[in-house]
């Protein structure tokens, strides 16, 4: 594919980064657009009126687009390196128009985690006493 060949020609680190960020932008756009129920069924891709050659969408094109829309196995999710506690302490994750909703959401998760921890502790004590 031409894009991949051109991408390999980029030598400058700044341009490589710009290319990678643009690629991620478009990858996400395709990922969102392809998240439709009808695309999960073979019927979407098949021309039912032409039983001799039922290809409605060129198969390789569909495969290339879907491949592009998904992260490679080597891609690290940028959120995996975010420390939530540090973000809360030094950032502003609860500010702005949706901040109060996000803060309530966060508090609810913290309540659930605390409840599960209490239940696990109680269960472990009970198992330990039965021995």
N, CA, C and O atoms as a Tinker XYZ file with bonds, in Angstrom:
   524  protein
     1  N      0.833000   -1.170000    0.000000    73     2
     2  CA     0.000000    0.000000    0.000000    64     1     3
     3  C      0.884000    1.241000    0.000000    63     2     4     5
     4  O      1.938000    1.283000    0.634000    81     3
     5  N      0.432000    2.219000   -0.711000    73     3     6
     6  CA     1.241000    3.427000   -0.906000    64     5     7
     7  C      1.539000    4.161000    0.395000    63     6     8     9
     8  O      2.654000    4.641000    0.597000    81     7
     9  N      0.551000    4.249000    1.272000    73     7    10
    10  CA     0.775000    4.967000    2.530000    64     9    11
    11  C      1.923000    4.349000    3.317000    63    10    12    13
    12  O      2.798000    5.065000    3.804000    81    11
    13  N      1.925000    3.041000    3.445000    73    11    14
    14  CA     2.983000    2.375000    4.218000    64    13    15
    15  C      4.346000    2.579000    3.579000    63    14    16    17
    16  O      5.344000    2.754000    4.279000    81    15
    17  N      4.391000    2.557000    2.247000    73    15    18
    18  CA     5.663000    2.792000    1.554000    64    17    19
    19  C      6.154000    4.219000    1.804000    63    18    20    21
    20  O      7.339000    4.435000    2.059000    81    19
    21  N      5.256000    5.176000    1.732000    73    19    22
    22  CA     5.635000    6.570000    1.999000    64    21    23
    23  C      6.052000    6.764000    3.458000    63    22    24    25
    24  O      7.009000    7.482000    3.749000    81    23
    25  N      5.338000    6.128000    4.354000    73    23    26
    26  CA     5.647000    6.236000    5.782000    64    25    27
    27  C      7.064000    5.741000    6.071000    63    26    28    29
    28  O      7.772000    6.321000    6.894000    81    27
    29  N      7.466000    4.687000    5.404000    73    27    30
    30  CA     8.811000    4.132000    5.603000    64    29    31
    31  C      9.910000    5.076000    5.117000    63    30    32    33
    32  O     11.052000    4.973000    5.563000    81    31
    33  N      9.581000    5.983000    4.219000    73    31    34
    34  CA    10.570000    6.925000    3.690000    64    33    35
    35  C     10.851000    8.099000    4.626000    63    34    36    37
    36  O     11.833000    8.818000    4.441000    81    35
    37  N      9.999000    8.296000    5.624000    73    35    38
    38  CA    10.176000    9.433000    6.539000    64    37    39
    39  C     11.414000    9.200000    7.394000    63    38    40    41
    40  O     11.549000    8.158000    8.035000    81    39
    41  N     12.315000   10.177000    7.399000    73    39    42
    42  CA    13.577000   10.065000    8.130000    64    41    43
    43  C     13.606000   10.905000    9.409000    63    42    44    45
    44  O     14.217000   10.501000   10.399000    81    43
    45  N     12.964000   12.045000    9.395000    73    43    46
    46  CA    13.025000   12.991000   10.507000    64    45    47
    47  C     12.107000   12.543000   11.644000    63    46    48    49
    48  O     10.943000   12.217000   11.414000    81    47
    49  N     12.633000   12.527000   12.869000    73    47    50
    50  CA    11.857000   12.070000   14.022000    64    49    51
    51  C     10.592000   12.900000   14.232000    63    50    52    53
    52  O      9.545000   12.359000   14.585000    81    51
    53  N     10.685000   14.186000   14.019000    73    51    54
    54  CA     9.513000   15.052000   14.184000    64    53    55
    55  C      8.420000   14.658000   13.201000    63    54    56    57
    56  O      7.248000   14.579000   13.569000    81    55
    57  N      8.801000   14.412000   11.960000    73    55    58
    58  CA     7.821000   14.029000   10.949000    64    57    59
    59  C      7.275000   12.628000   11.205000    63    58    60    61
    60  O      6.111000   12.353000   10.913000    81    59
    61  N      8.102000   11.749000   11.745000    73    59    62
    62  CA     7.629000   10.408000   12.118000    64    61    63
    63  C      6.553000   10.513000   13.196000    63    62    64    65
    64  O      5.537000    9.820000   13.144000    81    63
    65  N      6.789000   11.387000   14.174000    73    63    66
    66  CA     5.819000   11.588000   15.250000    64    65    67
    67  C      4.523000   12.183000   14.712000    63    66    68    69
    68  O      3.434000   11.737000   15.074000    81    67
    69  N      4.640000   13.184000   13.852000    73    67    70
    70  CA     3.450000   13.797000   13.255000    64    69    71
    71  C      2.671000   12.758000   12.454000    63    70    72    73
    72  O      1.443000   12.708000   12.523000    81    71
    73  N      3.374000   11.943000   11.706000    73    71    74
    74  CA     2.736000   10.888000   10.917000    64    73    75
    75  C      2.009000    9.903000   11.833000    63    74    76    77
    76  O      0.867000    9.531000   11.565000    81    75
    77  N      2.666000    9.484000   12.904000    73    75    78
    78  CA     2.068000    8.529000   13.844000    64    77    79
    79  C      0.814000    9.107000   14.500000    63    78    80    81
    80  O     -0.180000    8.401000   14.672000    81    79
    81  N      0.858000   10.374000   14.861000    73    79    82
    82  CA    -0.304000   11.006000   15.492000    64    81    83
    83  C     -1.462000   11.147000   14.505000    63    82    84    85
    84  O     -2.619000   10.937000   14.870000    81    83
    85  N     -1.153000   11.501000   13.261000    73    83    86
    86  CA    -2.200000   11.568000   12.238000    64    85    87
    87  C     -2.790000   10.191000   11.970000    63    86    88    89
    88  O     -4.001000   10.043000   11.806000    81    87
    89  N     -1.928000    9.195000   11.928000    73    87    90
    90  CA    -2.392000    7.825000   11.714000    64    89    91
    91  C     -3.330000    7.404000   12.840000    63    90    92    93
    92  O     -4.373000    6.802000   12.583000    81    91
    93  N     -2.976000    7.710000   14.066000    73    91    94
    94  CA    -3.829000    7.353000   15.204000    64    93    95
    95  C     -5.161000    8.091000   15.147000    63    94    96    97
    96  O     -6.204000    7.522000   15.471000    81    95
    97  N     -5.128000    9.345000   14.741000    73    95    98
    98  CA    -6.364000   10.117000   14.589000    64    97    99
    99  C     -7.305000    9.414000   13.606000    63    98   100   101
   100  O     -8.482000    9.202000   13.901000    81    99
   101  N     -6.770000    9.059000   12.436000    73    99   102
   102  CA    -7.606000    8.421000   11.421000    64   101   103
   103  C     -7.970000    6.994000   11.791000    63   102   104   105
   104  O     -9.057000    6.531000   11.446000    81   103
   105  N     -7.096000    6.293000   12.480000    73   103   106
   106  CA    -7.409000    4.940000   12.934000    64   105   107
   107  C     -8.641000    4.983000   13.843000    63   106   108   109
   108  O     -9.558000    4.174000   13.706000    81   107
   109  N     -8.642000    5.936000   14.764000    73   107   110
   110  CA    -9.778000    6.049000   15.683000    64   109   111
   111  C    -11.059000    6.426000   14.939000    63   110   112   113
   112  O    -12.130000    5.900000   15.242000    81   111
   113  N    -10.953000    7.331000   13.968000    73   111   114
   114  CA   -12.130000    7.705000   13.170000    64   113   115
   115  C    -12.730000    6.475000   12.480000    63   114   116   117
   116  O    -13.943000    6.271000   12.524000    81   115
   117  N    -11.886000    5.661000   11.847000    73   115   118
   118  CA   -12.362000    4.441000   11.193000    64   117   119
   119  C    -12.925000    3.464000   12.221000    63   118   120   121
   120  O    -13.965000    2.849000   11.983000    81   119
   121  N    -12.257000    3.316000   13.350000    73   119   122
   122  CA   -12.707000    2.405000   14.406000    64   121   123
   123  C    -14.125000    2.763000   14.850000    63   122   124   125
   124  O    -14.974000    1.884000   14.996000    81   123
   125  N    -14.376000    4.043000   15.061000    73   123   126
   126  CA   -15.704000    4.494000   15.482000    64   125   127
   127  C    -16.724000    4.257000   14.369000    63   126   128   129
   128  O    -17.826000    3.777000   14.633000    81   127
   129  N    -16.368000    4.587000   13.138000    73   127   130
   130  CA   -17.297000    4.404000   12.018000    64   129   131
   131  C    -17.629000    2.933000   11.770000    63   130   132   133
   132  O    -18.733000    2.614000   11.329000    81   131
   133  N    -16.694000    2.051000   12.046000    73   131   134
   134  CA   -16.909000    0.623000   11.797000    64   133   135
   135  C    -17.626000   -0.076000   12.947000    63   134   136   137
   136  O    -17.901000   -1.272000   12.858000    81   135
   137  N    -17.929000    0.636000   14.009000    73   135   138
   138  CA   -18.609000    0.050000   15.161000    64   137   139
   139  C    -20.121000    0.118000   14.958000    63   138   140   141
   140  O    -20.834000    0.827000   15.668000    81   139
   141  N    -20.586000   -0.641000   13.967000    73   139   142
   142  CA   -22.008000   -0.685000   13.635000    64   141   143
   143  C    -22.442000   -2.141000   13.559000    63   142   144   145
   144  O    -21.718000   -2.984000   13.031000    81   143
   145  N    -23.618000   -2.431000   14.086000    73   143   146
   146  CA   -24.121000   -3.804000   14.143000    64   145   147
   147  C    -24.169000   -4.463000   12.767000    63   146   148   149
   148  O    -23.792000   -5.626000   12.626000    81   147
   149  N    -24.627000   -3.736000   11.758000    73   147   150
   150  CA   -24.786000   -4.355000   10.438000    64   149   151
   151  C    -23.457000   -4.812000    9.837000    63   150   152   153
   152  O    -23.432000   -5.721000    9.008000    81   151
   153  N    -22.359000   -4.190000   10.249000    73   151   154
   154  CA   -21.048000   -4.582000    9.723000    64   153   155
   155  C    -20.555000   -5.901000   10.321000    63   154   156   157
   156  O    -19.551000   -6.451000    9.868000    81   155
   157  N    -21.244000   -6.397000   11.317000    73   155   158
   158  CA   -20.847000   -7.648000   11.977000    64   157   159
   159  C    -21.473000   -8.873000   11.318000    63   158   160   161
   160  O    -21.211000  -10.007000   11.719000    81   159
   161  N    -22.298000   -8.633000   10.309000    73   159   162
   162  CA   -22.965000   -9.738000    9.615000    64   161   163
   163  C    -22.492000   -9.813000    8.160000    63   162   164   165
   164  O    -22.283000   -8.789000    7.509000    81   163
   165  N    -22.331000  -11.013000    7.674000    73   163   166
   166  CA   -21.885000  -11.223000    6.292000    64   165   167
   167  C    -22.866000  -10.629000    5.285000    63   166   168   169
   168  O    -22.466000  -10.229000    4.192000    81   167
   169  N    -24.146000  -10.570000    5.648000    73   167   170
   170  CA   -25.167000  -10.035000    4.740000    64   169   171
   171  C    -24.850000   -8.619000    4.267000    63   170   172   173
   172  O    -25.228000   -8.242000    3.157000    81   171
   173  N    -24.172000   -7.844000    5.080000    73   171   174
   174  CA   -23.848000   -6.472000    4.706000    64   173   175
   175  C    -22.926000   -6.441000    3.491000    63   174   176   177
   176  O    -23.019000   -5.540000    2.658000    81   175
   177  N    -22.055000   -7.405000    3.395000    73   175   178
   178  CA   -21.009000   -7.410000    2.372000    64   177   179
   179  C    -21.419000   -8.142000    1.096000    63   178   180   181
   180  O    -20.758000   -8.006000    0.066000    81   179
   181  N    -22.480000   -8.902000    1.154000    73   179   182
   182  CA   -22.868000   -9.776000    0.042000    64   181   183
   183  C    -23.997000   -9.161000   -0.784000    63   182   184   185
   184  O    -24.966000   -8.631000   -0.240000    81   183
   185  N    -23.852000   -9.242000   -2.105000    73   183   186
   186  CA   -24.893000   -8.821000   -3.040000    64   185   187
   187  C    -25.814000  -10.020000   -3.248000    63   186   188   189
   188  O    -25.491000  -10.926000   -4.016000    81   187
   189  N    -26.945000  -10.027000   -2.574000    73   187   190
   190  CA   -27.865000  -11.173000   -2.614000    64   189   191
   191  C    -28.536000  -11.344000   -3.974000    63   190   192   193
   192  O    -29.009000  -12.430000   -4.307000    81   191
   193  N    -28.573000  -10.273000   -4.753000    73   191   194
   194  CA   -29.230000  -10.338000   -6.060000    64   193   195
   195  C    -28.357000  -10.977000   -7.130000    63   194   196   197
   196  O    -28.854000  -11.314000   -8.205000    81   195
   197  N    -27.078000  -11.148000   -6.863000    73   195   198
   198  CA   -26.162000  -11.715000   -7.840000    64   197   199
   199  C    -25.503000  -12.959000   -7.248000    63   198   200   201
   200  O    -24.425000  -12.882000   -6.659000    81   199
   201  N    -26.161000  -14.095000   -7.410000    73   199   202
   202  CA   -25.643000  -15.331000   -6.809000    64   201   203
   203  C    -24.387000  -15.845000   -7.521000    63   202   204   205
   204  O    -23.614000  -16.600000   -6.931000    81   203
   205  N    -24.173000  -15.445000   -8.789000    73   203   206
   206  CA   -22.970000  -15.873000   -9.505000    64   205   207
   207  C    -21.716000  -15.227000   -8.924000    63   206   208   209
   208  O    -20.669000  -15.868000   -8.826000    81   207
   209  N    -21.822000  -13.980000   -8.547000    73   207   210
   210  CA   -20.684000  -13.263000   -7.944000    64   209   211
   211  C    -21.252000  -12.323000   -6.877000    63   210   212   213
   212  O    -21.561000  -11.167000   -7.168000    81   211
   213  N    -21.388000  -12.818000   -5.642000    73   211   214
   214  CA   -22.096000  -12.060000   -4.601000    64   213   215
   215  C    -21.297000  -10.937000   -3.942000    63   214   216   217
   216  O    -21.714000  -10.394000   -2.919000    81   215
   217  N    -20.143000  -10.584000   -4.530000    73   215   218
   218  CA   -19.303000   -9.563000   -3.907000    64   217   219
   219  C    -19.942000   -8.180000   -4.048000    63   218   220   221
   220  O    -20.026000   -7.636000   -5.148000    81   219
   221  N    -20.383000   -7.628000   -2.939000    73   219   222
   222  CA   -20.958000   -6.284000   -2.906000    64   221   223
   223  C    -19.877000   -5.260000   -2.579000    63   222   224   225
   224  O    -19.883000   -4.147000   -3.105000    81   223
   225  N    -18.964000   -5.641000   -1.718000    73   223   226
   226  CA   -17.831000   -4.806000   -1.319000    64   225   227
   227  C    -16.577000   -5.621000   -1.577000    63   226   228   229
   228  O    -16.517000   -6.794000   -1.207000    81   227
   229  N    -15.590000   -5.032000   -2.194000    73   227   230
   230  CA   -14.353000   -5.756000   -2.502000    64   229   231
   231  C    -13.736000   -6.238000   -1.193000    63   230   232   233
   232  O    -13.446000   -5.437000   -0.304000    81   231
   233  N    -13.539000   -7.547000   -1.080000    73   231   234
   234  CA   -13.125000   -8.189000    0.163000    64   233   235
   235  C    -11.794000   -7.664000    0.689000    63   234   236   237
   236  O    -11.675000   -7.364000    1.877000    81   235
   237  N    -10.797000   -7.550000   -0.178000    73   235   238
   238  CA    -9.487000   -7.080000    0.284000    64   237   239
   239  C     -9.580000   -5.650000    0.805000    63   238   240   241
   240  O     -8.932000   -5.313000    1.796000    81   239
   241  N    -10.371000   -4.809000    0.154000    73   239   242
   242  CA   -10.551000   -3.433000    0.638000    64   241   243
   243  C    -11.147000   -3.422000    2.041000    63   242   244   245
   244  O    -10.676000   -2.696000    2.917000    81   243
   245  N    -12.172000   -4.221000    2.249000    73   243   246
   246  CA   -12.797000   -4.295000    3.574000    64   245   247
   247  C    -11.795000   -4.777000    4.616000    63   246   248   249
   248  O    -11.763000   -4.265000    5.736000    81   247
   249  N    -10.979000   -5.761000    4.248000    73   247   250
   250  CA    -9.991000   -6.298000    5.180000    64   249   251
   251  C     -8.910000   -5.269000    5.506000    63   250   252   253
   252  O     -8.493000   -5.151000    6.658000    81   251
   253  N     -8.455000   -4.524000    4.494000    73   251   254
   254  CA    -7.419000   -3.504000    4.704000    64   253   255
   255  C     -7.941000   -2.403000    5.628000    63   254   256   257
   256  O     -7.238000   -1.972000    6.542000    81   255
   257  N     -9.159000   -1.956000    5.391000    73   255   258
   258  CA    -9.731000   -0.895000    6.225000    64   257   259
   259  C     -9.902000   -1.372000    7.663000    63   258   260   261
   260  O     -9.573000   -0.646000    8.602000    81   259
   261  N    -10.412000   -2.580000    7.841000    73   259   262
   262  CA   -10.588000   -3.112000    9.191000    64   261   263
   263  C     -9.246000   -3.312000    9.888000    63   262   264   265
   264  O     -9.116000   -3.046000   11.083000    81   263
   265  N     -8.257000   -3.777000    9.146000    73   263   266
   266  CA    -6.917000   -3.947000    9.714000    64   265   267
   267  C     -6.366000   -2.605000   10.187000    63   266   268   269
   268  O     -5.794000   -2.513000   11.273000    81   267
   269  N     -6.536000   -1.575000    9.378000    73   267   270
   270  CA    -6.054000   -0.243000    9.739000    64   269   271
   271  C     -6.759000    0.287000   10.984000    63   270   272   273
   272  O     -6.143000    0.960000   11.810000    81   271
   273  N     -8.050000   -0.017000   11.119000    73   271   274
   274  CA    -8.848000    0.525000   12.220000    64   273   275
   275  C     -8.494000   -0.074000   13.577000    63   274   276   277
   276  O     -8.911000    0.449000   14.610000    81   275
   277  N     -7.745000   -1.144000   13.585000    73   275   278
   278  CA    -7.394000   -1.805000   14.843000    64   277   279
   279  C     -5.927000   -1.595000   15.172000    63   278   280   281
   280  O     -5.071000   -1.573000   14.287000    81   279
   281  N     -5.652000   -1.443000   16.458000    73   279   282
   282  CA    -4.269000   -1.302000   16.905000    64   281   283
   283  C     -3.493000   -2.571000   16.623000    63   282   284   285
   284  O     -4.050000   -3.668000   16.656000    81   283
   285  N     -2.219000   -2.425000   16.348000    73   283   286
   286  CA    -1.362000   -3.605000   16.210000    64   285   287
   287  C     -1.121000   -4.172000   17.606000    63   286   288   289
   288  O     -1.351000   -3.492000   18.606000    81   287
   289  N     -0.663000   -5.401000   17.669000    73   287   290
   290  CA    -0.408000   -6.041000   18.961000    64   289   291
   291  C      0.684000   -5.328000   19.751000    63   290   292   293
   292  O      0.724000   -5.424000   20.978000    81   291
   293  N      1.566000   -4.619000   19.064000    73   291   294
   294  CA     2.675000   -3.928000   19.730000    64   293   295
   295  C      2.270000   -2.565000   20.295000    63   294   296   297
   296  O      3.023000   -1.973000   21.068000    81   295
   297  N      1.104000   -2.066000   19.924000    73   295   298
   298  CA     0.688000   -0.738000   20.361000    64   297   299
   299  C      0.349000   -0.751000   21.847000    63   298   300   301
   300  O     -0.418000   -1.588000   22.323000    81   299
   301  N      0.934000    0.185000   22.555000    73   299   302
   302  CA     0.661000    0.329000   23.982000    64   301   303
   303  C     -0.442000    1.367000   24.152000    63   302   304   305
   304  O     -0.368000    2.460000   23.591000    81   303
   305  N     -1.451000    1.022000   24.919000    73   303   306
   306  CA    -2.532000    1.959000   25.192000    64   305   307
   307  C     -1.971000    3.113000   26.017000    63   306   308   309
   308  O     -1.436000    2.887000   27.102000    81   307
   309  N     -2.084000    4.347000   25.522000    73   307   310
   310  CA    -1.528000    5.489000   26.261000    64   309   311
   311  C     -2.092000    5.621000   27.673000    63   310   312   313
   312  O     -1.423000    6.163000   28.553000    81   311
   313  N     -3.303000    5.139000   27.903000    73   311   314
   314  CA    -3.896000    5.238000   29.236000    64   313   315
   315  C     -3.248000    4.291000   30.242000    63   314   316   317
   316  O     -3.380000    4.480000   31.451000    81   315
   317  N     -2.547000    3.273000   29.743000    73   315   318
   318  CA    -1.890000    2.328000   30.651000    64   317   319
   319  C     -0.780000    2.974000   31.469000    63   318   320   321
   320  O     -0.411000    2.448000   32.519000    81   319
   321  N     -0.244000    4.091000   31.018000    73   319   322
   322  CA     0.852000    4.744000   31.739000    64   321   323
   323  C      0.367000    5.906000   32.612000    63   322   324   325
   324  O      1.167000    6.549000   33.291000    81   323
   325  N     -0.937000    6.172000   32.592000    73   323   326
   326  CA    -1.477000    7.262000   33.403000    64   325   327
   327  C     -1.732000    6.751000   34.817000    63   326   328   329
   328  O     -2.419000    5.748000   35.013000    81   327
   329  N     -1.178000    7.445000   35.787000    73   327   330
   330  CA    -1.427000    7.143000   37.195000    64   329   331
   331  C     -2.611000    8.002000   37.639000    63   330   332   333
   332  O     -2.496000    9.222000   37.756000    81   331
   333  N     -3.737000    7.357000   37.881000    73   331   334
   334  CA    -4.955000    8.088000   38.218000    64   333   335
   335  C     -4.766000    8.977000   39.450000    63   334   336   337
   336  O     -5.217000   10.122000   39.468000    81   335
   337  N     -4.100000    8.446000   40.473000    73   335   338
   338  CA    -3.890000    9.207000   41.711000    64   337   339
   339  C     -3.092000   10.489000   41.432000    63   338   340   341
   340  O     -3.428000   11.558000   41.941000    81   339
   341  N     -2.045000   10.371000   40.630000    73   339   342
   342  CA    -1.218000   11.540000   40.291000    64   341   343
   343  C     -2.021000   12.538000   39.459000    63   342   344   345
   344  O     -1.898000   13.748000   39.647000    81   343
   345  N     -2.837000   12.032000   38.547000    73   343   346
   346  CA    -3.680000   12.910000   37.733000    64   345   347
   347  C     -4.635000   13.704000   38.625000    63   346   348   349
   348  O     -4.841000   14.899000   38.411000    81   347
   349  N     -5.214000   13.039000   39.623000    73   347   350
   350  CA    -6.135000   13.725000   40.538000    64   349   351
   351  C     -5.390000   14.768000   41.365000    63   350   352   353
   352  O     -5.887000   15.876000   41.567000    81   351
   353  N     -4.199000   14.412000   41.843000    73   351   354
   354  CA    -3.430000   15.322000   42.699000    64   353   355
   355  C     -2.869000   16.523000   41.940000    63   354   356   357
   356  O     -2.842000   17.633000   42.472000    81   355
   357  N     -2.426000   16.312000   40.715000    73   355   358
   358  CA    -1.709000   17.367000   39.992000    64   357   359
   359  C     -2.442000   17.913000   38.767000    63   358   360   361
   360  O     -2.036000   18.927000   38.199000    81   359
   361  N     -3.496000   17.259000   38.370000    73   359   362
   362  CA    -4.243000   17.705000   37.198000    64   361   363
   363  C     -5.575000   18.313000   37.596000    63   362   364   365
   364  O     -5.777000   18.716000   38.741000    81   363
   365  N     -6.472000   18.372000   36.635000    73   363   366
   366  CA    -7.800000   18.937000   36.873000    64   365   367
   367  C     -8.873000   18.035000   36.251000    63   366   368   369
   368  O     -9.686000   18.498000   35.451000    81   367
   369  N     -8.876000   16.741000   36.621000    73   367   370
   370  CA    -9.814000   15.827000   35.974000    64   369   371
   371  C    -11.275000   16.044000   36.362000    63   370   372   373
   372  O    -12.175000   15.544000   35.686000    81   371
   373  N    -11.520000   16.793000   37.454000    73   371   374
   374  CA   -12.894000   17.020000   37.892000    64   373   375
   375  C    -13.366000   18.448000   37.618000    63   374   376   377
   376  O    -14.427000   18.849000   38.096000    81   375
   377  N    -12.595000   19.210000   36.861000    73   375   378
   378  CA   -12.978000   20.577000   36.496000    64   377   379
   379  C    -13.741000   20.560000   35.177000    63   378   380   381
   380  O    -13.854000   19.523000   34.524000    81   379
   381  N    -14.252000   21.700000   34.803000    73   379   382
   382  CA   -14.905000   21.841000   33.506000    64   381   383
   383  C    -16.350000   21.392000   33.523000    63   382   384   385
   384  O    -16.905000   21.066000   34.572000    81   383
   385  N    -16.945000   21.380000   32.359000    73   383   386
   386  CA   -18.373000   21.114000   32.215000    64   385   387
   387  C    -18.785000   19.709000   32.648000    63   386   388   389
   388  O    -19.868000   19.530000   33.206000    81   387
   389  N    -17.946000   18.720000   32.401000    73   387   390
   390  CA   -18.324000   17.354000   32.772000    64   389   391
   391  C    -17.587000   16.872000   34.020000    63   390   392   393
   392  O    -17.701000   15.703000   34.391000    81   391
   393  N    -16.839000   17.751000   34.665000    73   391   394
   394  CA   -16.031000   17.369000   35.818000    64   393   395
   395  C    -16.811000   16.776000   36.968000    63   394   396   397
   396  O    -16.384000   15.785000   37.560000    81   395
   397  N    -17.969000   17.374000   37.301000    73   395   398
   398  CA   -18.732000   16.852000   38.444000    64   397   399
   399  C    -19.267000   15.455000   38.153000    63   398   400   401
   400  O    -19.315000   14.611000   39.047000    81   399
   401  N    -19.667000   15.208000   36.917000    73   399   402
   402  CA   -20.128000   13.865000   36.550000    64   401   403
   403  C    -19.009000   12.849000   36.631000    63   402   404   405
   404  O    -19.208000   11.734000   37.114000    81   403
   405  N    -17.821000   13.235000   36.157000    73   403   406
   406  CA   -16.663000   12.337000   36.220000    64   405   407
   407  C    -16.276000   12.089000   37.673000    63   406   408   409
   408  O    -15.908000   10.971000   38.034000    81   407
   409  N    -16.356000   13.120000   38.506000    73   407   410
   410  CA   -16.015000   12.952000   39.923000    64   409   411
   411  C    -16.995000   11.999000   40.610000    63   410   412   413
   412  O    -16.578000   11.155000   41.403000    81   411
   413  N    -18.281000   12.121000   40.317000    73   411   414
   414  CA   -19.277000   11.202000   40.881000    64   413   415
   415  C    -19.019000    9.777000   40.409000    63   414   416   417
   416  O    -19.122000    8.826000   41.184000    81   415
   417  N    -18.688000    9.641000   39.150000    73   415   418
   418  CA   -18.354000    8.343000   38.558000    64   417   419
   419  C    -17.150000    7.740000   39.279000    63   418   420   421
   420  O    -17.165000    6.564000   39.643000    81   419
   421  N    -16.117000    8.542000   39.483000    73   419   422
   422  CA   -14.911000    8.112000   40.198000    64   421   423
   423  C    -15.257000    7.681000   41.625000    63   422   424   425
   424  O    -14.817000    6.624000   42.077000    81   423
   425  N    -16.040000    8.491000   42.331000    73   423   426
   426  CA   -16.412000    8.165000   43.715000    64   425   427
   427  C    -17.184000    6.855000   43.782000    63   426   428   429
   428  O    -16.989000    6.065000   44.706000    81   427
   429  N    -18.051000    6.622000   42.817000    73   427   430
   430  CA   -18.818000    5.361000   42.788000    64   429   431
   431  C    -17.880000    4.170000   42.622000    63   430   432   433
   432  O    -18.047000    3.160000   43.305000    81   431
   433  N    -16.906000    4.270000   41.737000    73   431   434
   434  CA   -15.936000    3.183000   41.568000    64   433   435
   435  C    -15.139000    2.953000   42.837000    63   434   436   437
   436  O    -14.863000    1.810000   43.202000    81   435
   437  N    -14.765000    4.032000   43.513000    73   435   438
   438  CA   -14.016000    3.894000   44.762000    64   437   439
   439  C    -14.864000    3.198000   45.823000    63   438   440   441
   440  O    -14.346000    2.386000   46.591000    81   439
   441  N    -16.161000    3.506000   45.876000    73   439   442
   442  CA   -17.071000    2.838000   46.811000    64   441   443
   443  C    -17.148000    1.344000   46.516000    63   442   444   445
   444  O    -17.099000    0.524000   47.432000    81   443
   445  N    -17.266000    0.996000   45.251000    73   443   446
   446  CA   -17.347000   -0.416000   44.854000    64   445   447
   447  C    -16.055000   -1.140000   45.216000    63   446   448   449
   448  O    -16.096000   -2.249000   45.748000    81   447
   449  N    -14.902000   -0.518000   44.931000    73   447   450
   450  CA   -13.613000   -1.134000   45.278000    64   449   451
   451  C    -13.501000   -1.352000   46.781000    63   450   452   453
   452  O    -13.046000   -2.409000   47.219000    81   451
   453  N    -13.910000   -0.364000   47.578000    73   451   454
   454  CA   -13.838000   -0.487000   49.035000    64   453   455
   455  C    -14.757000   -1.599000   49.528000    63   454   456   457
   456  O    -14.376000   -2.375000   50.404000    81   455
   457  N    -15.955000   -1.680000   48.975000    73   455   458
   458  CA   -16.901000   -2.734000   49.359000    64   457   459
   459  C    -16.337000   -4.112000   49.027000    63   458   460   461
   460  O    -16.422000   -5.030000   49.843000    81   459
   461  N    -15.774000   -4.261000   47.854000    73   459   462
   462  CA   -15.187000   -5.554000   47.467000    64   461   463
   463  C    -14.009000   -5.916000   48.361000    63   462   464   465
   464  O    -13.824000   -7.083000   48.704000    81   463
   465  N    -13.215000   -4.922000   48.738000    73   463   466
   466  CA   -12.082000   -5.179000   49.636000    64   465   467
   467  C    -12.584000   -5.645000   50.997000    63   466   468   469
   468  O    -12.017000   -6.569000   51.578000    81   467
   469  N    -13.648000   -5.013000   51.518000    73   467   470
   470  CA   -14.222000   -5.437000   52.802000    64   469   471
   471  C    -14.759000   -6.855000   52.712000    63   470   472   473
   472  O    -14.560000   -7.661000   53.621000    81   471
   473  N    -15.446000   -7.161000   51.607000    73   471   474
   474  CA   -15.995000   -8.507000   51.419000    64   473   475
   475  C    -14.884000   -9.545000   51.325000    63   474   476   477
   476  O    -15.001000  -10.629000   51.897000    81   475
   477  N    -13.814000   -9.228000   50.616000    73   475   478
   478  CA   -12.688000  -10.162000   50.490000    64   477   479
   479  C    -12.023000  -10.387000   51.841000    63   478   480   481
   480  O    -11.657000  -11.515000   52.170000    81   479
   481  N    -11.863000   -9.328000   52.625000    73   479   482
   482  CA   -11.259000   -9.451000   53.953000    64   481   483
   483  C    -12.130000  -10.316000   54.847000    63   482   484   485
   484  O    -11.622000  -11.189000   55.551000    81   483
   485  N    -13.435000  -10.082000   54.826000    73   483   486
   486  CA   -14.360000  -10.878000   55.639000    64   485   487
   487  C    -14.331000  -12.339000   55.211000    63   486   488   489
   488  O    -14.336000  -13.236000   56.054000    81   487
   489  N    -14.299000  -12.576000   53.920000    73   487   490
   490  CA   -14.253000  -13.948000   53.403000    64   489   491
   491  C    -12.962000  -14.643000   53.837000    63   490   492   493
   492  O    -12.987000  -15.793000   54.275000    81   491
   493  N    -11.837000  -13.939000   53.715000    73   491   494
   494  CA   -10.545000  -14.523000   54.108000    64   493   495
   495  C    -10.512000  -14.840000   55.595000    63   494   496   497
   496  O     -9.964000  -15.869000   55.989000    81   495
   497  N    -11.087000  -13.977000   56.433000    73   495   498
   498  CA   -11.145000  -14.233000   57.878000    64   497   499
   499  C    -11.977000  -15.467000   58.162000    63   498   500   501
   500  O    -11.615000  -16.297000   58.996000    81   499
   501  N    -13.109000  -15.583000   57.454000    73   499   502
   502  CA   -13.997000  -16.725000   57.653000    64   501   503
   503  C    -13.307000  -18.018000   57.241000    63   502   504   505
   504  O    -13.387000  -19.014000   57.960000    81   503
   505  N    -12.642000  -18.022000   56.115000    73   503   506
   506  CA   -11.925000  -19.211000   55.636000    64   505   507
   507  C    -10.811000  -19.565000   56.609000    63   506   508   509
   508  O    -10.586000  -20.740000   56.897000    81   507
   509  N    -10.127000  -18.573000   57.108000    73   507   510
   510  CA    -9.014000  -18.781000   58.044000    64   509   511
   511  C     -9.520000  -19.360000   59.367000    63   510   512   513
   512  O     -8.848000  -20.202000   59.962000    81   511
   513  N    -10.688000  -18.924000   59.833000    73   511   514
   514  CA   -11.255000  -19.415000   61.083000    64   513   515
   515  C    -11.740000  -20.848000   60.945000    63   514   516   517
   516  O    -11.710000  -21.607000   61.914000    81   515
   517  N    -12.190000  -21.231000   59.747000    73   515   518
   518  CA   -12.695000  -22.582000   59.522000    64   517   519
   519  C    -11.584000  -23.612000   59.502000    63   518   520   521
   520  O    -11.848000  -24.803000   59.667000    81   519
   521  N    -10.350000  -23.182000   59.305000    73   519   522
   522  CA    -9.221000  -24.119000   59.238000    64   521   523
   523  C     -8.783000  -24.531000   60.570000    63   522   524
   524  O     -7.844000  -25.317000   60.695000    81   523
